[in-house]
């Protein structure tokens, strides 16, 4: 199976705290609301959550996402500052405007059901929506949130491309061979394929928009302090850390670079944990890795250019496509190796490319980035995208930079291929017990007493 999605599917601008538990459910709920309104006499609507969505949905704001989606809101179009008042109004009235058009009764305790301990066979993140019409007939659909905000409706035919990509690829080996045959970089291959969907100017405008959104998220995260929502009483640290670094001034100590990169990743994921606007890259839980590495490239490397920033993002997307095609970026399937691990691999490849690395060195950087994240579990305390998720992004960003420079010191030859490490990640994820895959039933989630 070759690449069948676009860079616009991999990088999306939405809201926190989770792509699979917030963004995906919002999209599924909205899709169902629009489907059932082919008839205006909807009398009742029930949403059931299963698997990881049921177990950690409250901590990931899945309930909020469902209410917003059923009301017709989208992750891209919703102002995070408006969400609290929208949800408060729905809960106060025990009703919502389905798809923004038809008022229906909706009492959360009766109509939004968390089926904890129940898993559906299609995916660990499952939702079942049932609408009951005035004559007693029903319409029911099951959706899966498959990672990165993407959703799949059960039994729905996969969309078919009505065009042929100029450079289809399904593996790292494909990318390397294609690069050798054409002389193109991985990023150039992605841009050429994107031309099948839209003009080159539109693709570049989208990439630039993603860059601006990533850097804006860092800026917002640095400007805010206080306590993150959810009950763990986690303090936002980015603002204080930024003030200390600015006050200290320039230093030649190499640790200064690590501190700044960690700050930038921290800022993004504190924004995500607070429900702010972030770029899914490739998930919300790992949203800080690529922005921190991008800013590292633009601030700390010798000759950063706008073209280099674009190359970083397009190259990262090429690697992300491989994980989506051959494994998964869903923590409910892969653990955190599928989120922070994949983001680290993508960022390492992107940085290596932006710094002038060959295709072989870029592929090596991506492989190193994942190889040393294999087995990483997803065990959020309290079901919140806070501990260990926020700090884990700082580790992923630093590791990505390290992986890029390790690869650039070699000639691109290495024993473990990117394809082998992706397959290893997939197998490891399948073997990993479900309690370590975004259920908060194991690991830190049960061994740390909640405050």
Beta strands, then each sheet from edge to edge (+ up, - down):
strand 1: 12-15
strand 2: 42-50
strand 3: 95-98
strand 4: 102-105
strand 5: 112-115
strand 6: 125-133
strand 7: 138-147
strand 8: 150-153
strand 9: 277-280
sheet 1: 1+ 9-
sheet 2: 5+ 2+ 6- 7+ 8-
sheet 3: 3+ 4-
end
